[in-house]
Amino acid sequence: MSATTLRFHNTLTREKEVFSPIDPSNVRMYACGPTVYDYAHIGNARPVVAFDVLFRLLRLAYGAEHVTYVRNITDIDDKINARAKESGITIRELTDGTAEIYRADMAALGALAPTEEPRATEHVAGMIAMIEGLIEKGHAYEAEGHVLFSVPSMPNYGTLSRRNRDELVAGARVEVAPYKRDPADFVLWKPSDAETPGWESPWGFGRPGWHIECSAMSARYLGAEFDIHAGGLDLIFPHHENEIAQSCCAHGTERMARTWLHNGFVTVEGEKMSKSLGNFYTVHDLLEEWQGETIRFHLLSTHYRAPLDFSKDGLKEAKAALDRFYLVLRDAGGDLPDASPDKELVAALADDLNTPLAIARLHALATEANKVTDPKEKAVLQAKLKASGELLGLFWSDPEAWFKWTPAAGGGFADAEIDDLVERRLAARKAKDFAEADRIRDELSAAGIVLEDGAGGTAWRRS
């Protein structure tokens, strides 16, 4: 990859820039993780999948041992407190269980585990220390048990979102409180009552505000200034704007991260996701009906910065595309030779993670492999196809297992039943009982089972 230049669209500058890490031997990226009180929905999954491709690309470019990826777990939040109380369980039980399901669901989408996954509850001491430093430097103040960041103390506040003063105040939806010096000031620390989780601090028993959590955790694992900060468009303001303010003022730096990447919004079936509309898709529920790789492919079919309309039709198209690739890979038979990802596909990803163009290149490789008749030449192309797909986080399944997968919530035939019917059909054909052979084929076809007769026998797959 030494000859390939990485370029990413930087939200901070609104331009596509050549990526130049602070230290090529230690490339550092941070992405905002989940607030663990409920199952992750498909909108939560999009940044995980998009920035997993970024993680894979950076590992290819700089070496896996030279890339540090931090994605936090937010387990301090008023939504968590309310859900635990409503469910009649402890906050730790809720957050531990939800975080475990989140990790399993993201792994089912083919996402690599981050290098570090800090939990907010384990870094409160660092948050308190950062708040103390902000107070000492005149960027924060205590008022009625709260500590607030003084927005006017940072002259260039708002450079990421590029909002004017009125927009900043209106968009923040900050609490109107008499103890605030300025309407735009935001909470760094707030008091907790006897029923609310809290920690002892110089300002009394309380808990941190949301924004300070990421500032403290990113500094702990990546330093005062690092290479890439990623997240959804909805986090630009106020969350990322406030992270920058806290971090830069606490550390005396001009920047928190050099490059800011943000993925586009997700709609579902053409509308904003809503439980009342029946289009609220959680990853956990989708995995009952679809393979994780299919969900991932659908998420990657649109450029990460563009809006994405997630739909069941889109999943069907993703499944059909993956079926085609797996047919090519299944035809490979035994072990494939070692191969590197296709250079054109790598170039597409190096150009601001252009996954639609990369997928188009996968299709071109599959078409090329299908045309080749020489076994050795074909194996080389199949190996390149697999290596290229793996850079996108695809093609981890065994081809036979891919076609025999069945939805957990679905009915139909079990694998052993299908194998038995295929054997009975072969026996009927040998006995020239073609009516029975056709009946079995039709029965399987009605259940979504596709039979493929070849010189080596009959293979089957679920359509």
NUMIDREN-633389 format. One record per residue (C-alpha): residue number from 1; x, y, z negated; chain. Coordinates in steps of 0.2 Angstrom, whole numbers. Each point is the difference from the previous one (the first is absolute). Layout:
<recs>
+-----+-------+-------+-------+------+
: pos :     x :     y :     z : unit :
+-----+-------+-------+-------+------+
: NUM :     X :     Y :     Z :    A :
...
+-----+-------+-------+-------+------+
</recs>
This chain:
<recs>
+-----+-------+-------+-------+------+
: pos :     x :     y :     z : unit :
+-----+-------+-------+-------+------+
:   1 :     0 :     0 :     0 :    A :
:   2 :    15 :    12 :     0 :    A :
:   3 :    -5 :     7 :    17 :    A :
:   4 :   -18 :     3 :    -5 :    A :
:   5 :    -4 :    17 :    -8 :    A :
:   6 :   -14 :     1 :   -12 :    A :
:   7 :   -13 :    14 :     2 :    A :
:   8 :   -14 :     4 :   -12 :    A :
:   9 :   -13 :    13 :     0 :    A :
:  10 :     3 :    10 :   -16 :    A :
:  11 :   -15 :     8 :    -8 :    A :
:  12 :    11 :    13 :    -9 :    A :
:  13 :     6 :     7 :    17 :    A :
:  14 :   -15 :    -6 :    11 :    A :
:  15 :    14 :    -6 :    12 :    A :
:  16 :     7 :   -17 :     6 :    A :
:  17 :    17 :     0 :    -7 :    A :
:  18 :    16 :   -11 :     2 :    A :
:  19 :     1 :   -10 :   -16 :    A :
:  20 :    16 :     2 :    -9 :    A :
:  21 :     1 :    -8 :   -18 :    A :
:  22 :     9 :     9 :   -14 :    A :
:  23 :    10 :   -16 :    -3 :    A :
:  24 :     0 :   -13 :    14 :    A :
:  25 :     5 :   -13 :   -13 :    A :
:  26 :   -15 :     4 :   -11 :    A :
:  27 :   -15 :     5 :    10 :    A :
:  28 :   -14 :     4 :   -12 :    A :
:  29 :   -19 :     1 :     3 :    A :
:  30 :   -15 :     2 :   -12 :    A :
:  31 :   -18 :    -3 :     4 :    A :
:  32 :   -15 :     4 :   -12 :    A :
:  33 :    -7 :   -17 :    -6 :    A :
:  34 :   -17 :    -5 :    -6 :    A :
:  35 :   -10 :     6 :   -15 :    A :
:  36 :    -4 :   -17 :    -7 :    A :
:  37 :   -19 :     0 :    -6 :    A :
:  38 :    -8 :    -9 :    15 :    A :
:  39 :     4 :   -10 :    16 :    A :
:  40 :    10 :     9 :    14 :    A :
:  41 :   -11 :     5 :    14 :    A :
:  42 :     5 :     0 :    18 :    A :
:  43 :     5 :    19 :    -1 :    A :
:  44 :    12 :    -4 :   -14 :    A :
:  45 :     7 :   -14 :    11 :    A :
:  46 :     5 :    11 :    15 :    A :
:  47 :    15 :     9 :    -8 :    A :
:  48 :     6 :   -16 :    -8 :    A :
:  49 :     0 :    -9 :    17 :    A :
:  50 :     7 :    16 :    10 :    A :
:  51 :    14 :     3 :   -12 :    A :
:  52 :     4 :   -18 :    -1 :    A :
:  53 :     5 :     1 :    18 :    A :
:  54 :    10 :    15 :    -4 :    A :
:  55 :     9 :   -10 :   -14 :    A :
:  56 :     4 :   -14 :    12 :    A :
:  57 :     6 :    12 :    13 :    A :
:  58 :    12 :     9 :   -12 :    A :
:  59 :     6 :   -17 :    -6 :    A :
:  60 :     4 :    -5 :    18 :    A :
:  61 :     9 :    17 :     3 :    A :
:  62 :    10 :     1 :   -16 :    A :
:  63 :     0 :   -17 :    -7 :    A :
:  64 :   -12 :    -8 :   -13 :    A :
:  65 :    12 :     3 :   -14 :    A :
:  66 :     1 :    19 :     4 :    A :
:  67 :   -18 :     4 :    -1 :    A :
:  68 :   -10 :     4 :   -16 :    A :
:  69 :   -19 :     1 :     1 :    A :
:  70 :   -10 :     5 :   -16 :    A :
:  71 :   -19 :    -1 :    -1 :    A :
:  72 :    -7 :     4 :   -16 :    A :
:  73 :   -15 :    -7 :   -10 :    A :
:  74 :   -11 :    13 :    -8 :    A :
:  75 :    -7 :    -8 :   -16 :    A :
:  76 :    -3 :    17 :    -9 :    A :
:  77 :   -16 :     8 :     6 :    A :
:  78 :   -17 :     5 :    -6 :    A :
:  79 :    -9 :   -12 :    13 :    A :
:  80 :     9 :   -14 :    -8 :    A :
:  81 :    -5 :     5 :   -17 :    A :
:  82 :   -18 :     1 :     5 :    A :
:  83 :     0 :   -17 :    10 :    A :
:  84 :     8 :    -9 :   -15 :    A :
:  85 :   -13 :     7 :   -12 :    A :
:  86 :   -14 :    -5 :    12 :    A :
:  87 :     7 :   -17 :     2 :    A :
:  88 :     2 :    -3 :   -18 :    A :
:  89 :    19 :    -5 :     2 :    A :
:  90 :    16 :     9 :    -5 :    A :
:  91 :     9 :    12 :    12 :    A :
:  92 :    15 :   -12 :     1 :    A :
:  93 :   -11 :   -15 :     4 :    A :
:  94 :    -8 :    11 :    14 :    A :
:  95 :    16 :     7 :     7 :    A :
:  96 :    10 :   -17 :    -1 :    A :
:  97 :   -14 :    -9 :     9 :    A :
:  98 :    -3 :    13 :    13 :    A :
:  99 :    18 :     2 :     4 :    A :
: 100 :     3 :   -19 :     2 :    A :
: 101 :   -15 :    -1 :    12 :    A :
: 102 :     7 :    16 :    10 :    A :
: 103 :    17 :    -8 :     1 :    A :
: 104 :    -7 :   -17 :     7 :    A :
: 105 :   -12 :     9 :    12 :    A :
: 106 :    15 :    11 :     7 :    A :
: 107 :    11 :   -16 :     2 :    A :
: 108 :   -15 :    -8 :     9 :    A :
: 109 :     2 :    15 :    13 :    A :
: 110 :    18 :    -4 :     2 :    A :
: 111 :     7 :    14 :   -10 :    A :
: 112 :    17 :    -2 :    -8 :    A :
: 113 :     1 :     3 :   -18 :    A :
: 114 :     8 :    17 :    -4 :    A :
: 115 :    18 :     1 :    -7 :    A :
: 116 :    -8 :     8 :   -16 :    A :
: 117 :   -18 :     0 :    -6 :    A :
: 118 :     0 :    11 :   -16 :    A :
: 119 :   -15 :     2 :   -10 :    A :
: 120 :    -5 :    17 :    -7 :    A :
: 121 :    -2 :    -7 :   -18 :    A :
: 122 :    18 :    -5 :     0 :    A :
: 123 :     7 :    17 :     4 :    A :
: 124 :   -10 :    12 :   -11 :    A :
: 125 :    16 :     5 :    -9 :    A :
: 126 :     8 :     6 :    16 :    A :
: 127 :   -16 :    10 :     4 :    A :
: 128 :     1 :     8 :   -18 :    A :
: 129 :    18 :     4 :     3 :    A :
: 130 :    -4 :     8 :    17 :    A :
: 131 :   -14 :    11 :    -7 :    A :
: 132 :    12 :     6 :   -14 :    A :
: 133 :    12 :     5 :    13 :    A :
: 134 :   -13 :    10 :    10 :    A :
: 135 :    -5 :     9 :   -16 :    A :
: 136 :    18 :     5 :    -4 :    A :
: 137 :     2 :     6 :    18 :    A :
: 138 :   -16 :    11 :    -1 :    A :
: 139 :   -10 :   -11 :    13 :    A :
: 140 :   -12 :    -7 :   -13 :    A :
: 141 :    -9 :     6 :   -16 :    A :
: 142 :   -10 :    -8 :   -14 :    A :
: 143 :   -18 :     5 :    -3 :    A :
: 144 :   -12 :    -8 :   -12 :    A :
: 145 :     8 :   -17 :     0 :    A :
: 146 :     3 :     1 :    19 :    A :
: 147 :    15 :     3 :    10 :    A :
: 148 :    -2 :     8 :    17 :    A :
: 149 :    11 :     4 :    14 :    A :
: 150 :     1 :    18 :     5 :    A :
: 151 :    -3 :     1 :    18 :    A :
: 152 :     5 :    18 :     2 :    A :
: 153 :    17 :    -4 :    -7 :    A :
: 154 :     4 :    -9 :    16 :    A :
: 155 :     0 :    13 :    14 :    A :
: 156 :     0 :   -13 :    15 :    A :
: 157 :   -14 :   -11 :    -8 :    A :
: 158 :   -11 :    -6 :    15 :    A :
: 159 :    13 :    -3 :    13 :    A :
: 160 :    -5 :   -18 :     3 :    A :
: 161 :   -19 :     3 :     2 :    A :
: 162 :     3 :    18 :     7 :    A :
: 163 :   -15 :     7 :    -9 :    A :
: 164 :    -3 :    18 :    -5 :    A :
: 165 :    -3 :     5 :   -18 :    A :
: 166 :   -19 :    -1 :     2 :    A :
: 167 :     1 :   -17 :     8 :    A :
: 168 :    11 :    -7 :   -13 :    A :
: 169 :   -11 :     5 :   -14 :    A :
: 170 :   -16 :    -6 :     9 :    A :
: 171 :     8 :   -16 :     6 :    A :
: 172 :     7 :    -5 :   -16 :    A :
: 173 :   -17 :    -2 :    -9 :    A :
: 174 :    10 :     4 :   -16 :    A :
: 175 :    -9 :     1 :   -16 :    A :
: 176 :    -6 :    17 :    -5 :    A :
: 177 :     7 :     3 :   -18 :    A :
: 178 :     2 :    15 :   -10 :    A :
: 179 :    17 :    -5 :    -6 :    A :
: 180 :     7 :     1 :    18 :    A :
: 181 :    11 :    14 :     5 :    A :
: 182 :    -4 :    -2 :    18 :    A :
: 183 :   -14 :    -9 :     9 :    A :
: 184 :    12 :   -10 :    10 :    A :
: 185 :    10 :    -7 :   -15 :    A :
: 186 :    -2 :   -19 :    -2 :    A :
: 187 :     2 :   -12 :   -14 :    A :
: 188 :    16 :    -9 :    -5 :    A :
: 189 :    -6 :    -6 :   -17 :    A :
: 190 :   -17 :    -1 :    -8 :    A :
: 191 :    -7 :    -5 :   -17 :    A :
: 192 :    -7 :   -17 :    -3 :    A :
: 193 :   -14 :    -4 :   -13 :    A :
: 194 :     0 :   -16 :   -11 :    A :
: 195 :    -9 :   -10 :    14 :    A :
: 196 :    12 :     5 :    14 :    A :
: 197 :    17 :    -7 :     3 :    A :
: 198 :    14 :    12 :    -5 :    A :
: 199 :    18 :     2 :    -5 :    A :
: 200 :     8 :    11 :   -13 :    A :
: 201 :     8 :    16 :     7 :    A :
: 202 :     7 :    17 :    -5 :    A :
: 203 :   -18 :     6 :     4 :    A :
: 204 :    -9 :   -13 :   -10 :    A :
: 205 :    -8 :   -16 :     4 :    A :
: 206 :    -5 :    -1 :    19 :    A :
: 207 :     4 :    -6 :    17 :    A :
: 208 :     8 :     6 :    16 :    A :
: 209 :    -9 :     8 :    15 :    A :
: 210 :     0 :   -10 :    16 :    A :
: 211 :    13 :    10 :    10 :    A :
: 212 :    14 :     0 :   -13 :    A :
: 213 :     0 :   -19 :     1 :    A :
: 214 :     7 :    -2 :    17 :    A :
: 215 :    12 :    14 :    -3 :    A :
: 216 :     8 :    -9 :   -15 :    A :
: 217 :     0 :   -17 :     8 :    A :
: 218 :     7 :     5 :    17 :    A :
: 219 :    14 :    10 :    -9 :    A :
: 220 :     4 :   -16 :   -11 :    A :
: 221 :     2 :   -11 :    15 :    A :
: 222 :     5 :    11 :    14 :    A :
: 223 :     8 :    16 :    -7 :    A :
: 224 :    -5 :    18 :     0 :    A :
: 225 :     0 :     0 :    19 :    A :
: 226 :    -3 :   -15 :    12 :    A :
: 227 :    -3 :    -4 :    18 :    A :
: 228 :   -18 :    -4 :     3 :    A :
: 229 :   -17 :     3 :   -10 :    A :
: 230 :   -15 :    -8 :     8 :    A :
: 231 :   -19 :    -1 :    -3 :    A :
: 232 :   -17 :     4 :     7 :    A :
: 233 :    -5 :    16 :     7 :    A :
: 234 :   -12 :     3 :   -15 :    A :
: 235 :    15 :     1 :   -11 :    A :
: 236 :     9 :    15 :     8 :    A :
: 237 :   -10 :    11 :   -11 :    A :
: 238 :     0 :     1 :   -15 :    A :
: 239 :     9 :   -15 :    -4 :    A :
: 240 :    16 :     1 :    11 :    A :
: 241 :     0 :    19 :    -1 :    A :
: 242 :     0 :    -1 :   -19 :    A :
: 243 :    14 :   -14 :     0 :    A :
: 244 :    11 :    11 :    10 :    A :
: 245 :    -3 :    15 :   -12 :    A :
: 246 :     4 :   -11 :   -16 :    A :
: 247 :    15 :    -9 :     7 :    A :
: 248 :     8 :    15 :     8 :    A :
: 249 :    -2 :    11 :   -15 :    A :
: 250 :     5 :   -13 :   -12 :    A :
: 251 :    16 :    -5 :    10 :    A :
: 252 :     4 :    17 :     7 :    A :
: 253 :     0 :    -7 :    18 :    A :
: 254 :    -7 :     8 :    16 :    A :
: 255 :    -8 :   -17 :     5 :    A :
: 256 :    -7 :   -15 :    -8 :    A :
: 257 :     0 :   -11 :    16 :    A :
: 258 :     8 :     5 :    17 :    A :
: 259 :   -14 :    -9 :    10 :    A :
: 260 :   -19 :    -1 :    -4 :    A :
: 261 :   -10 :   -13 :     9 :    A :
: 262 :   -19 :    -1 :    -1 :    A :
: 263 :   -12 :   -12 :     8 :    A :
: 264 :   -17 :     5 :     7 :    A :
: 265 :   -17 :    -3 :    -7 :    A :
: 266 :   -10 :   -16 :     2 :    A :
: 267 :   -19 :    -1 :     5 :    A :
: 268 :    -9 :   -16 :     0 :    A :
: 269 :   -12 :    -5 :    14 :    A :
: 270 :     0 :    18 :     6 :    A :
: 271 :    -4 :     8 :   -17 :    A :
: 272 :     8 :     5 :   -16 :    A :
: 273 :     1 :   -15 :   -11 :    A :
: 274 :   -14 :    -1 :   -13 :    A :
: 275 :    -8 :   -14 :   -10 :    A :
: 276 :   -17 :     7 :     3 :    A :
: 277 :     3 :    -2 :    19 :    A :
: 278 :     6 :   -18 :    -2 :    A :
: 279 :    17 :     4 :     8 :    A :
: 280 :    11 :     0 :   -16 :    A :
: 281 :    13 :   -13 :     5 :    A :
: 282 :    12 :    -6 :   -14 :    A :
: 283 :    15 :   -10 :     6 :    A :
: 284 :    -4 :   -14 :   -13 :    A :
: 285 :   -17 :    -2 :     8 :    A :
: 286 :     6 :     1 :    18 :    A :
: 287 :    13 :   -14 :    -4 :    A :
: 288 :   -14 :   -12 :    -3 :    A :
: 289 :    -6 :     2 :    18 :    A :
: 290 :    16 :     5 :    10 :    A :
: 291 :    18 :    -5 :     0 :    A :
: 292 :    11 :    13 :    -8 :    A :
: 293 :    11 :     1 :    16 :    A :
: 294 :   -16 :     5 :    10 :    A :
: 295 :    -4 :    14 :   -12 :    A :
: 296 :    18 :     6 :     1 :    A :
: 297 :     0 :     0 :    19 :    A :
: 298 :   -16 :    10 :     0 :    A :
: 299 :     8 :    13 :   -11 :    A :
: 300 :    15 :     1 :    11 :    A :
: 301 :    -9 :     1 :    16 :    A :
: 302 :    -2 :    19 :    -3 :    A :
: 303 :    14 :    12 :    -2 :    A :
: 304 :     2 :     3 :   -19 :    A :
: 305 :    -2 :    19 :     1 :    A :
: 306 :   -16 :    -2 :    10 :    A :
: 307 :   -18 :    -3 :    -7 :    A :
: 308 :    -4 :   -18 :     0 :    A :
: 309 :   -18 :    -7 :     2 :    A :
: 310 :     1 :   -17 :    -9 :    A :
: 311 :   -14 :   -12 :     6 :    A :
: 312 :    -5 :   -18 :     2 :    A :
: 313 :     2 :     1 :    19 :    A :
: 314 :    17 :     7 :    -3 :    A :
: 315 :     4 :   -15 :   -10 :    A :
: 316 :    -7 :   -12 :    13 :    A :
: 317 :    12 :     9 :    13 :    A :
: 318 :    14 :    -2 :   -12 :    A :
: 319 :    -3 :   -19 :    -2 :    A :
: 320 :    -1 :    -2 :    19 :    A :
: 321 :    16 :     8 :     3 :    A :
: 322 :     9 :   -10 :   -14 :    A :
: 323 :    -8 :   -16 :     7 :    A :
: 324 :     9 :     4 :    16 :    A :
: 325 :    17 :     3 :    -8 :    A :
: 326 :    -2 :   -16 :   -10 :    A :
: 327 :    -4 :   -10 :    15 :    A :
: 328 :    17 :     5 :     7 :    A :
: 329 :     9 :    -3 :   -16 :    A :
: 330 :    -9 :   -17 :    -2 :    A :
: 331 :     6 :    -5 :    17 :    A :
: 332 :    18 :     2 :    -6 :    A :
: 333 :    -1 :   -17 :   -10 :    A :
: 334 :    16 :    -2 :   -10 :    A :
: 335 :    12 :    13 :    -7 :    A :
: 336 :     3 :    16 :     9 :    A :
: 337 :    18 :     7 :     3 :    A :
: 338 :     5 :    15 :   -10 :    A :
: 339 :    -6 :    17 :     8 :    A :
: 340 :     0 :    18 :    -4 :    A :
: 341 :   -16 :    11 :     2 :    A :
: 342 :    -3 :     7 :    18 :    A :
: 343 :    10 :    16 :     3 :    A :
: 344 :   -16 :     9 :     8 :    A :
: 345 :   -10 :    -5 :   -15 :    A :
: 346 :    13 :     6 :   -12 :    A :
: 347 :     1 :    17 :     9 :    A :
: 348 :   -19 :     2 :    -1 :    A :
: 349 :     0 :    -2 :   -19 :    A :
: 350 :    15 :    11 :    -1 :    A :
: 351 :   -10 :    14 :     8 :    A :
: 352 :   -11 :     4 :   -15 :    A :
: 353 :    -6 :   -18 :    -3 :    A :
: 354 :   -10 :    -2 :    17 :    A :
: 355 :    -8 :   -16 :    -4 :    A :
: 356 :   -13 :     0 :    15 :    A :
: 357 :    15 :     1 :    12 :    A :
: 358 :     9 :   -13 :   -10 :    A :
: 359 :   -15 :   -12 :     1 :    A :
: 360 :    -1 :     4 :    19 :    A :
: 361 :    18 :    -6 :     1 :    A :
: 362 :    -5 :   -16 :    -9 :    A :
: 363 :   -13 :    -4 :    13 :    A :
: 364 :    13 :     3 :    14 :    A :
: 365 :    12 :   -12 :    -8 :    A :
: 366 :   -14 :   -13 :    -2 :    A :
: 367 :    -5 :     2 :    19 :    A :
: 368 :    18 :    -2 :     5 :    A :
: 369 :     2 :   -16 :   -11 :    A :
: 370 :   -15 :    -7 :     8 :    A :
: 371 :     7 :     2 :    18 :    A :
: 372 :    16 :    -9 :    -4 :    A :
: 373 :     1 :   -18 :     4 :    A :
: 374 :    18 :    -4 :    -6 :    A :
: 375 :    -1 :    -7 :   -18 :    A :
: 376 :    16 :     9 :    -6 :    A :
: 377 :    -4 :    17 :     8 :    A :
: 378 :   -18 :    -2 :    -7 :    A :
: 379 :     7 :    -4 :   -17 :    A :
: 380 :    11 :    16 :     0 :    A :
: 381 :   -15 :    11 :     4 :    A :
: 382 :   -11 :    -9 :   -13 :    A :
: 383 :    13 :     3 :   -13 :    A :
: 384 :     1 :    19 :     5 :    A :
: 385 :   -19 :     1 :    -1 :    A :
: 386 :     0 :    -7 :   -18 :    A :
: 387 :    15 :    11 :    -6 :    A :
: 388 :    -9 :    15 :     8 :    A :
: 389 :   -16 :    -4 :    -9 :    A :
: 390 :     8 :    -3 :   -16 :    A :
: 391 :     7 :    18 :     0 :    A :
: 392 :   -18 :     5 :     0 :    A :
: 393 :    -4 :   -12 :   -14 :    A :
: 394 :    -9 :   -12 :    12 :    A :
: 395 :     2 :   -19 :     5 :    A :
: 396 :     4 :    -7 :   -17 :    A :
: 397 :   -13 :   -14 :     1 :    A :
: 398 :     3 :   -17 :     7 :    A :
: 399 :    -9 :    -1 :    17 :    A :
: 400 :    -9 :   -16 :    -4 :    A :
: 401 :    -6 :     7 :   -17 :    A :
: 402 :    -5 :    16 :     9 :    A :
: 403 :   -12 :    -8 :    11 :    A :
: 404 :    -7 :   -12 :   -13 :    A :
: 405 :    -3 :    14 :   -13 :    A :
: 406 :   -18 :     2 :    -5 :    A :
: 407 :    -9 :    14 :   -10 :    A :
: 408 :    -1 :    -4 :   -19 :    A :
: 409 :   -18 :     6 :     0 :    A :
: 410 :    -4 :    -9 :    17 :    A :
: 411 :    -8 :   -17 :     3 :    A :
: 412 :     4 :   -11 :    15 :    A :
: 413 :    12 :   -15 :     1 :    A :
: 414 :    15 :    -4 :   -11 :    A :
: 415 :    16 :    -4 :     9 :    A :
: 416 :    -1 :   -18 :    -4 :    A :
: 417 :   -18 :    -1 :     8 :    A :
: 418 :     6 :     9 :    16 :    A :
: 419 :    15 :   -12 :     1 :    A :
: 420 :   -12 :   -14 :    -1 :    A :
: 421 :   -12 :     7 :    13 :    A :
: 422 :    14 :     3 :    12 :    A :
: 423 :     6 :   -18 :    -2 :    A :
: 424 :   -18 :    -6 :     3 :    A :
: 425 :    -1 :    11 :    16 :    A :
: 426 :    16 :    -7 :     6 :    A :
: 427 :    -6 :   -18 :    -3 :    A :
: 428 :   -16 :     4 :     9 :    A :
: 429 :     9 :     7 :    15 :    A :
: 430 :    11 :   -16 :     1 :    A :
: 431 :   -16 :   -10 :     0 :    A :
: 432 :    -7 :    11 :    14 :    A :
: 433 :   -14 :     6 :   -11 :    A :
: 434 :     1 :    17 :     6 :    A :
: 435 :   -17 :     5 :    -7 :    A :
: 436 :     6 :    -3 :   -17 :    A :
: 437 :    16 :     9 :     3 :    A :
: 438 :    -9 :    15 :     6 :    A :
: 439 :   -12 :    -1 :   -15 :    A :
: 440 :    15 :     1 :   -12 :    A :
: 441 :     8 :    14 :     9 :    A :
: 442 :   -16 :    10 :     0 :    A :
: 443 :    -3 :    -4 :   -18 :    A :
: 444 :    17 :     7 :    -4 :    A :
: 445 :    -1 :    15 :    11 :    A :
: 446 :   -17 :     5 :    -9 :    A :
: 447 :    10 :     0 :   -16 :    A :
: 448 :    14 :    11 :     8 :    A :
: 449 :    12 :   -14 :     3 :    A :
: 450 :    10 :     2 :    17 :    A :
: 451 :     7 :   -16 :     7 :    A :
: 452 :    15 :     0 :    12 :    A :
: 453 :     4 :   -15 :     9 :    A :
: 454 :    18 :    -2 :     6 :    A :
: 455 :    13 :   -13 :     5 :    A :
: 456 :     4 :    -3 :   -18 :    A :
: 457 :   -17 :    -3 :    -6 :    A :
: 458 :   -14 :    12 :    -6 :    A :
: 459 :     4 :    15 :   -12 :    A :
: 460 :   -14 :    10 :    -8 :    A :
: 461 :    -1 :    17 :    -8 :    A :
: 462 :   -14 :    10 :    -8 :    A :
: 463 :    -5 :    15 :    11 :    A :
+-----+-------+-------+-------+------+
</recs>
